[in-house]
Amino acid sequence: MSNVFVLLMLREVRLLARRPAELANPLVFFAIVVALFPLALGPQTQLLQTLSPGLIWVAALLAL
């Protein structure tokens, strides 16, 4: 099972080496989502502290 995982990871690395812009797009999307979310919620510190871990995970999963 781990051999299959390693082969898939190597394939993905080779694909990213051919087109480095495909790595930048998800990173930019993640940064935009994480930066705009507090603007939508407002300056409530407690609410932002509560929602931030979930927001980071959801943004990371959507960026993939």
Rosetta constraint file for C-alpha pairs under 8 A:
AtomPair CA 1 CA 5 HARMONIC 6.59 0.50
AtomPair CA 2 CA 6 HARMONIC 6.19 0.50
AtomPair CA 3 CA 7 HARMONIC 6.21 0.50
AtomPair CA 4 CA 8 HARMONIC 6.18 0.50
AtomPair CA 5 CA 9 HARMONIC 6.17 0.50
AtomPair CA 6 CA 10 HARMONIC 6.15 0.50
AtomPair CA 7 CA 11 HARMONIC 6.21 0.50
AtomPair CA 8 CA 12 HARMONIC 6.25 0.50
AtomPair CA 9 CA 13 HARMONIC 6.19 0.50
AtomPair CA 10 CA 14 HARMONIC 6.22 0.50
AtomPair CA 11 CA 15 HARMONIC 6.25 0.50
AtomPair CA 12 CA 16 HARMONIC 6.18 0.50
AtomPair CA 13 CA 17 HARMONIC 6.12 0.50
AtomPair CA 14 CA 18 HARMONIC 6.50 0.50
AtomPair CA 15 CA 19 HARMONIC 6.57 0.50
AtomPair CA 16 CA 20 HARMONIC 5.32 0.50
AtomPair CA 16 CA 22 HARMONIC 6.68 0.50
AtomPair CA 16 CA 23 HARMONIC 6.68 0.50
AtomPair CA 19 CA 23 HARMONIC 7.86 0.50
AtomPair CA 20 CA 24 HARMONIC 7.00 0.50
AtomPair CA 21 CA 25 HARMONIC 6.52 0.50
AtomPair CA 22 CA 26 HARMONIC 7.37 0.50
AtomPair CA 23 CA 27 HARMONIC 6.75 0.50
AtomPair CA 24 CA 28 HARMONIC 6.06 0.50
AtomPair CA 25 CA 29 HARMONIC 6.20 0.50
AtomPair CA 26 CA 30 HARMONIC 6.08 0.50
AtomPair CA 26 CA 63 HARMONIC 4.72 0.50
AtomPair CA 26 CA 64 HARMONIC 6.38 0.50
AtomPair CA 27 CA 31 HARMONIC 6.17 0.50
AtomPair CA 27 CA 63 HARMONIC 7.11 0.50
AtomPair CA 28 CA 32 HARMONIC 6.11 0.50
AtomPair CA 29 CA 33 HARMONIC 6.19 0.50
AtomPair CA 29 CA 63 HARMONIC 6.25 0.50
AtomPair CA 30 CA 34 HARMONIC 6.14 0.50
AtomPair CA 30 CA 59 HARMONIC 5.62 0.50
AtomPair CA 30 CA 60 HARMONIC 6.19 0.50
AtomPair CA 30 CA 63 HARMONIC 5.90 0.50
AtomPair CA 31 CA 35 HARMONIC 5.98 0.50
AtomPair CA 32 CA 36 HARMONIC 5.98 0.50
AtomPair CA 33 CA 37 HARMONIC 5.99 0.50
AtomPair CA 33 CA 59 HARMONIC 6.52 0.50
AtomPair CA 34 CA 38 HARMONIC 7.52 0.50
AtomPair CA 34 CA 55 HARMONIC 7.31 0.50
AtomPair CA 34 CA 56 HARMONIC 6.86 0.50
AtomPair CA 34 CA 59 HARMONIC 7.15 0.50
AtomPair CA 35 CA 39 HARMONIC 7.51 0.50
AtomPair CA 36 CA 40 HARMONIC 6.53 0.50
AtomPair CA 37 CA 41 HARMONIC 6.47 0.50
AtomPair CA 38 CA 42 HARMONIC 5.91 0.50
AtomPair CA 38 CA 43 HARMONIC 7.22 0.50
AtomPair CA 38 CA 48 HARMONIC 6.94 0.50
AtomPair CA 39 CA 43 HARMONIC 7.75 0.50
AtomPair CA 41 CA 48 HARMONIC 7.70 0.50
AtomPair CA 43 CA 48 HARMONIC 7.87 0.50
AtomPair CA 44 CA 48 HARMONIC 6.31 0.50
AtomPair CA 45 CA 49 HARMONIC 6.11 0.50
AtomPair CA 46 CA 50 HARMONIC 6.21 0.50
AtomPair CA 47 CA 51 HARMONIC 6.19 0.50
AtomPair CA 48 CA 52 HARMONIC 5.65 0.50
AtomPair CA 49 CA 53 HARMONIC 7.79 0.50
AtomPair CA 51 CA 55 HARMONIC 6.08 0.50
AtomPair CA 52 CA 56 HARMONIC 6.09 0.50
AtomPair CA 53 CA 57 HARMONIC 6.42 0.50
AtomPair CA 54 CA 58 HARMONIC 6.11 0.50
AtomPair CA 55 CA 59 HARMONIC 5.96 0.50
AtomPair CA 56 CA 60 HARMONIC 6.05 0.50
AtomPair CA 57 CA 61 HARMONIC 6.14 0.50
AtomPair CA 58 CA 62 HARMONIC 6.09 0.50
AtomPair CA 59 CA 63 HARMONIC 6.02 0.50
AtomPair CA 60 CA 64 HARMONIC 6.57 0.50
